[in-house]
């Protein structure tokens, strides 16, 4: 989730947004008593000061293939060898069966702490009104999905696991800022597929335009990261 979208969920955390992470990095020490600084994609800014570094490793071990393609397009933004700079490695979307992934990570960095987490859905919240519904509201309902994330398949599969019938999905690029016409088009196409509601991700509302016409309710799934299930 982008820093701007995270701000409502981080009541006691200073959230700083700037195109130049190097400039932002020195701000907390001047404006607050912050002791820890977390940078989104911080490894893109090699000149950023600070002794600690964190890295996120999501998905299966194949994501750490030796010939990984990097930015501007490809599997990874950096080669796996850059894991050697990390003090902490987060395994996201973990199912608890990560022995092989941990082995691969150790090949690049055997001293970093490894933390596993999985995103757990909590409830639905209306993007415009703030109304909340329980996840059971998805059971047996025809829904459409609207997303602008890196892995839309994972989000769409989560809706099916929660009991929804996915009748239409519209995907945009990660960090996409939606226009009013794009939302209206999604509403029109969802109605044609007889969807009863549109579901989007938690990172979407801060990039959503205001619209007057709301033929279908638009909800996002609110959730939080927690420990993954343990096997055996």
GITA-V242016 format. One record per pair of residues at least 4 apart in sequence whose C-alpha atoms are under 6 Angstrom apart, sorted by the first residue. I is the first residue (numbers start at 1). GAP is how many residues later the second one is. Records with the same first field share a line. If there is no record, write none. Layout:
I = GAP ; GAP
This chain:
1 = 202
5 = 198 ; 201
21 = 4
22 = 26
28 = 4 ; 6
53 = 33 ; 34
54 = 32 ; 33 ; 34 ; 35
55 = 31 ; 34
56 = 33 ; 34
57 = 33 ; 34
58 = 33 ; 34
61 = 40
64 = 16
69 = 5 ; 6 ; 7
70 = 4 ; 6 ; 7 ; 8
71 = 6
81 = 27
84 = 24 ; 25
87 = 25
88 = 24 ; 25 ; 26
89 = 25
90 = 24 ; 25 ; 26
91 = 25
92 = 25 ; 26
93 = 25
94 = 23 ; 24 ; 134
95 = 133
96 = 132 ; 133 ; 134
106 = 4
117 = 108 ; 109 ; 110 ; 111
118 = 107 ; 108 ; 110
119 = 105 ; 106
120 = 103 ; 104 ; 105
121 = 101 ; 102
122 = 100 ; 101
123 = 10 ; 11 ; 12 ; 98 ; 99
124 = 8 ; 9 ; 95 ; 96 ; 97
125 = 5 ; 6 ; 7 ; 94 ; 95
126 = 4 ; 5 ; 92 ; 93
127 = 78 ; 91 ; 92
138 = 25 ; 26
139 = 24 ; 25
140 = 23 ; 24
141 = 23 ; 24
142 = 23 ; 24 ; 53 ; 54
143 = 23 ; 52 ; 53 ; 54 ; 55
144 = 22 ; 23 ; 24 ; 25 ; 46 ; 51 ; 54
145 = 24 ; 53 ; 54 ; 55
146 = 23 ; 24 ; 54
147 = 24 ; 53
148 = 23 ; 24 ; 25 ; 26 ; 27 ; 28
149 = 25
150 = 24
159 = 5
160 = 4
177 = 30
178 = 30
180 = 29
186 = 4
190 = 5
191 = 4
197 = 19 ; 20
198 = 20
199 = 19 ; 20 ; 21
200 = 20
201 = 19 ; 20
202 = 18 ; 19 ; 20
